[in-house]
Amino acid sequence: QVQLVESGGGLVQPGGSLRLSCAASGSVFNLYTMGWFRQTPGKQREPVAGISSDGTTNYADSVKGRFTISRDNAKNTVYLQMDSLNPEDTAIYYCNAARWAVSELLQYWGQGTQVTVSS
């Protein structure tokens, strides 16, 4: 069982920055693709950014150039640096860990952390 603990959410003004952290349990962190998703009321959870075990990253078009995902395998932690925030970024942000085990996709989720962008 993989446990994910998120931190760093809060209230920030438009144009401001925030850094989210996700600490993972277990000894196979380096085998997982890590990602951040977000969800607003009435909407489905959507992917924001992902980083593979080899460091390859991808981003949703809406956050490209503003958000940066990174990982520290020695600390079993993934980060999301969020710059130039706007009100549309307001959501609950969830940490995700995923990997293929044989033919089964294993996925784990954090509890979510609220990010509110408002003046």
N, C-alpha and C positions, 0 to 999 in steps of 0.2 A: 504494500500500500504506500502510495506517494502522498505526502502531506505538503500543501502549499500555503504559505502564510504571507499575505500582502501587507504593505505599509506604504505611507507617503501620500495618500490622498488628502484632499482638503479643499479649501476655498481659495481661489486665486483670481486676480483681476485680468481682464482681457489684455493680451500681449505679454503676460507673465509666464513663468516657468514652474514646472513641478517635476519631481523625480519619483517614480514609483519603484518599489523594490518587491521582489518575490523570493522568499527563501524556501528551498525545497529540502525535504528529508530524503533519506536513502543514499545508497552508495553507487548508483548508476546514473547520476544526473547527466553525465556527459553523453549518454546515449539518447537523450530525449531532445526532440525539437520543442523549444519553449516559445510561448506566444502570449500576446495580450489581446483580449477581446473587450468590447464595451457594449453596454445595453442601456437604452432609455425606456421609460414607461411606454408600454404598448408596442414596442419594437422587439424584433428578434436580436439575439446576441450576434454581433458582427466582428470579424477579425480586424485588428488594428495593425499589428506587427508580429513578425515571427523571426526566429533565429534557429538555424539547424545546429546539429552537433559539430559541424565543421565550420561554423561561423557565418554561413550564408544567411543573408537577411532579406526580408521582403516587407513591404508596407502597403497599406491601403492608400489609394490615390488621394484621399482627403487629408492624409497626414504626412505625405512625402515632403521632405525638406524641412519639416518641423519637429518630427519625433525621431528618436534614435533608440533602437533596442540593442542591448549588449548583454553579455553573460560573463560570469566569473565562475568557472567550473571548480576552482579550488574552494570557493565559498558556497557552492551549490546555490547560486543566486543569479537571477535575471533582473535587469533594470529596464525601465522605460523613461528616457529623458524627454520631457515634453516642453517644447519652446513655442513661443508665439501663439499661445493658447487663445482660442476664441470661444464664444458661448456655445457654439455647435459641438464643441468637445465635451460638454457637460454630459456625464454618464457615470454609471457604475462600471469600473474597470476590473476585469477578471484575469488572473494569471492561469495559464494552461500549460500542461506538459503532455506530450504525446510521443508515442513510438510504436513501431510495428513489432509485434511478437508473433513470429511465424506468419500467419495470414490474418491475425487479429490486431486491430488498432486499439491500443490502450490510451485512454485519456483521463486526465485528472484536472480538477478545478480548484482554485482558491475560493475564498468566501466573498470576494469582491471588495473594492474600496471606492468610495464616492469621490468623484472629481467634479467640482462646481466652478465654472468660470463665469463671473459676474462682477459688474462694477457697483 
